[in-house]
Amino acid sequence: MLPRPKEVKPLNDFRLQVLFDNGETKIYDMSKLIEEPFYRKLKISTCLILLK
């Protein structure tokens, strides 16, 4: 059975810390994907939030 995400925390530089239901924790670097058209709006939204 594949572990399922239980908790996700945003980190600096477009990284995510993911805790899985089996207790394993991984950090995913999303910085390359954030340049893709599908994710680009997230980058813009993040920049706007940081400016507030």
DRENTORKOL-3810 file (N, C-alpha, C; in nm, 4 decimals):
REM DRENTORKOL-3810
@n.u->0.0833; n.v->-0.1182; n.w->0.0000; ca.u->0.0000; ca.v->0.0000; ca.w->0.0000; c.u->0.0885; c.v->0.1255; c.w->0.0000
@n.u->0.0538; n.v->0.2207; n.w->-0.0808; ca.u->0.1300; ca.v->0.3448; ca.w->-0.0895; c.u->0.0993; c.v->0.4347; c.w->0.0299
@n.u->0.2029; n.v->0.4973; n.w->0.0871; ca.u->0.1765; ca.v->0.5921; ca.w->0.1954; c.u->0.1007; c.v->0.7133; c.w->0.1423
@n.u->0.0122; n.v->0.7662; n.w->0.2264; ca.u->-0.0678; ca.v->0.8830; ca.w->0.1877; c.u->-0.0223; c.v->1.0048; c.w->0.2663
@n.u->-0.0238; n.v->1.1213; n.w->0.2037; ca.u->0.0142; ca.v->1.2426; ca.w->0.2761; c.u->-0.0820; c.v->1.2684; c.w->0.3926
@n.u->-0.0249; n.v->1.3010; n.w->0.5057; ca.u->-0.1039; ca.v->1.3302; ca.w->0.6253; c.u->-0.0984; c.v->1.4798; c.w->0.6571
@n.u->0.0173; n.v->1.5401; n.w->0.6297; ca.u->0.0367; ca.v->1.6820; ca.w->0.6600; c.u->0.1374; c.v->1.7401; c.w->0.5614
@n.u->0.1124; n.v->1.8631; n.w->0.5164; ca.u->0.2038; ca.v->1.9317; ca.w->0.4243; c.u->0.2324; c.v->2.0703; c.w->0.4811
@n.u->0.3625; n.v->2.1036; n.w->0.4910; ca.u->0.4028; ca.v->2.2350; ca.w->0.5409; c.u->0.4852; c.v->2.3054; c.w->0.4335
@n.u->0.4525; n.v->2.4315; n.w->0.4062; ca.u->0.5351; ca.v->2.5063; ca.w->0.3102; c.u->0.6660; c.v->2.5488; c.w->0.3767
@n.u->0.7738; n.v->2.5401; n.w->0.3015; ca.u->0.9056; ca.v->2.5853; ca.w->0.3458; c.u->0.9514; c.v->2.6969; c.w->0.2532
@n.u->1.0654; n.v->2.7544; n.w->0.2815; ca.u->1.1209; ca.v->2.8595; ca.w->0.1947; c.u->1.1597; c.v->2.8039; c.w->0.0582
@n.u->1.1690; n.v->2.8943; n.w->-0.0369; ca.u->1.2183; ca.v->2.8614; ca.w->-0.1718; c.u->1.1357; c.v->2.7552; c.w->-0.2426
@n.u->1.0042; n.v->2.7601; n.w->-0.2259; ca.u->0.9111; ca.v->2.6699; ca.w->-0.2955; c.u->0.9362; c.v->2.5227; c.w->-0.2652
@n.u->0.9670; n.v->2.4932; n.w->-0.1411; ca.u->0.9823; ca.v->2.3542; ca.w->-0.0974; c.u->0.8652; c.v->2.3176; c.w->-0.0074
@n.u->0.8294; n.v->2.1909; n.w->-0.0070; ca.u->0.7213; ca.v->2.1391; ca.w->0.0762; c.u->0.7733; c.v->2.0250; c.w->0.1620
@n.u->0.7389; n.v->2.0278; n.w->0.2909; ca.u->0.7696; ca.v->1.9164; ca.w->0.3804; c.u->0.6419; c.v->1.8350; c.w->0.3939
@n.u->0.6487; n.v->1.7074; n.w->0.3580; ca.u->0.5309; ca.v->1.6213; ca.w->0.3576; c.u->0.5494; c.v->1.5092; c.w->0.4598
@n.u->0.4534; n.v->1.4971; n.w->0.5508; ca.u->0.4499; ca.v->1.3878; ca.w->0.6476; c.u->0.3486; c.v->1.2864; c.w->0.5972
@n.u->0.3919; n.v->1.1610; n.w->0.5868; ca.u->0.3047; ca.v->1.0551; ca.w->0.5373; c.u->0.2465; c.v->0.9750; c.w->0.6527
@n.u->0.1385; n.v->0.9024; n.w->0.6251; ca.u->0.0694; ca.v->0.8270; ca.w->0.7291; c.u->0.1523; c.v->0.7113; c.w->0.7856
@n.u->0.2636; n.v->0.6777; n.w->0.7214; ca.u->0.3518; ca.v->0.5736; ca.w->0.7746; c.u->0.4632; c.v->0.6329; c.w->0.8619
@n.u->0.4574; n.v->0.7652; n.w->0.8875; ca.u->0.5545; ca.v->0.8329; ca.w->0.9719; c.u->0.6735; c.v->0.8902; c.w->0.8970
@n.u->0.6868; n.v->0.8590; n.w->0.7700; ca.u->0.7973; ca.v->0.9086; ca.w->0.6892; c.u->0.7758; c.v->1.0555; c.w->0.6537
@n.u->0.8840; n.v->1.1329; n.w->0.6555; ca.u->0.8805; ca.v->1.2741; ca.w->0.6170; c.u->0.9745; c.v->1.2950; c.w->0.4997
@n.u->0.9277; n.v->1.3691; n.w->0.3992; ca.u->1.0103; ca.v->1.4012; ca.w->0.2824; c.u->0.9960; c.v->1.5490; c.w->0.2517
@n.u->1.1002; n.v->1.6046; n.w->0.1931; ca.u->1.0968; ca.v->1.7429; ca.w->0.1469; c.u->1.1045; c.v->1.7416; c.w->-0.0052
@n.u->1.0096; n.v->1.8091; n.w->-0.0676; ca.u->1.0026; ca.v->1.8151; ca.w->-0.2133; c.u->1.0359; c.v->1.9567; c.w->-0.2590
@n.u->1.1275; n.v->1.9670; n.w->-0.3526; ca.u->1.1668; ca.v->2.0945; ca.w->-0.4105; c.u->1.0770; c.v->2.1213; c.w->-0.5312
@n.u->0.9911; n.v->2.2204; n.w->-0.5186; ca.u->0.8951; ca.v->2.2523; ca.w->-0.6241; c.u->0.9422; c.v->2.3700; c.w->-0.7104
@n.u->1.0655; n.v->2.4173; n.w->-0.6879; ca.u->1.1127; ca.v->2.5376; ca.w->-0.7567; c.u->1.1185; c.v->2.5222; c.w->-0.9090
@n.u->1.1461; n.v->2.4040; n.w->-0.9575; ca.u->1.1483; ca.v->2.3825; ca.w->-1.1029; c.u->1.0057; c.v->2.3817; c.w->-1.1600
@n.u->0.9147; n.v->2.3186; n.w->-1.0879; ca.u->0.7764; ca.v->2.3102; ca.w->-1.1357; c.u->0.7046; c.v->2.4450; c.w->-1.1323
@n.u->0.7446; n.v->2.5335; n.w->-1.0416; ca.u->0.6747; ca.v->2.6607; ca.w->-1.0260; c.u->0.6863; c.v->2.7470; c.w->-1.1518
@n.u->0.7808; n.v->2.7153; n.w->-1.2387; ca.u->0.7955; ca.v->2.7889; ca.w->-1.3650; c.u->0.7036; c.v->2.7346; c.w->-1.4747
@n.u->0.6457; n.v->2.6184; n.w->-1.4541; ca.u->0.5538; ca.v->2.5604; ca.w->-1.5522; c.u->0.4228; c.v->2.6401; c.w->-1.5530
@n.u->0.3588; n.v->2.6545; n.w->-1.6687; ca.u->0.2365; ca.v->2.7340; ca.w->-1.6787; c.u->0.1279; c.v->2.6957; c.w->-1.5769
@n.u->0.1126; n.v->2.5671; n.w->-1.5498; ca.u->0.0076; ca.v->2.5223; ca.w->-1.4578; c.u->0.0282; c.v->2.5775; c.w->-1.3169
@n.u->0.1535; n.v->2.5889; n.w->-1.2737; ca.u->0.1854; ca.v->2.6316; ca.w->-1.1377; c.u->0.2224; c.v->2.7790; c.w->-1.1261
@n.u->0.2384; n.v->2.8474; n.w->-1.2366; ca.u->0.2855; ca.v->2.9859; ca.w->-1.2353; c.u->0.1962; c.v->3.0771; c.w->-1.1504
@n.u->0.0658; n.v->3.0534; n.w->-1.1502; ca.u->-0.0246; ca.v->3.1362; ca.w->-1.0696; c.u->0.0064; c.v->3.1225; c.w->-0.9205
@n.u->0.0525; n.v->3.0061; n.w->-0.8784; ca.u->0.0911; ca.v->2.9884; ca.w->-0.7385; c.u->0.2107; c.v->3.0766; c.w->-0.7034
@n.u->0.3036; n.v->3.0890; n.w->-0.7951; ca.u->0.4214; ca.v->3.1726; ca.w->-0.7720; c.u->0.3787; c.v->3.3184; c.w->-0.7580
@n.u->0.2903; n.v->3.3630; n.w->-0.8444; ca.u->0.2424; ca.v->3.5012; ca.w->-0.8390; c.u->0.1664; c.v->3.5245; c.w->-0.7086
@n.u->0.0802; n.v->3.4313; n.w->-0.6690; ca.u->0.0039; ca.v->3.4447; ca.w->-0.5455; c.u->0.0962; c.v->3.4499; c.w->-0.4248
@n.u->0.1995; n.v->3.3670; n.w->-0.4254; ca.u->0.2951; ca.v->3.3649; ca.w->-0.3147; c.u->0.3668; c.v->3.4988; c.w->-0.3043
@n.u->0.4053; n.v->3.5547; n.w->-0.4155; ca.u->0.4735; ca.v->3.6841; ca.w->-0.4145; c.u->0.3822; c.v->3.7922; c.w->-0.3591
@n.u->0.2556; n.v->3.7895; n.w->-0.3950; ca.u->0.1602; ca.v->3.8890; ca.w->-0.3449; c.u->0.1406; c.v->3.8748; c.w->-0.1940
@n.u->0.1344; n.v->3.7530; n.w->-0.1451; ca.u->0.1179; ca.v->3.7301; ca.w->-0.0010; c.u->0.2401; c.v->3.7828; c.w->0.0735
@n.u->0.3585; n.v->3.7605; n.w->0.0198; ca.u->0.4815; ca.v->3.8063; ca.w->0.0855; c.u->0.4920; c.v->3.9571; c.w->0.0890
@n.u->0.4283; n.v->4.0254; n.w->-0.0067; ca.u->0.4327; ca.v->4.1713; ca.w->-0.0110; c.u->0.3414; c.v->4.2363; c.w->0.0931
@n.u->0.2426; n.v->4.1615; n.w->0.1407; ca.u->0.1469; ca.v->4.2193; ca.w->0.2382; c.u->0.2099; c.v->4.2403; c.w->0.3722
END
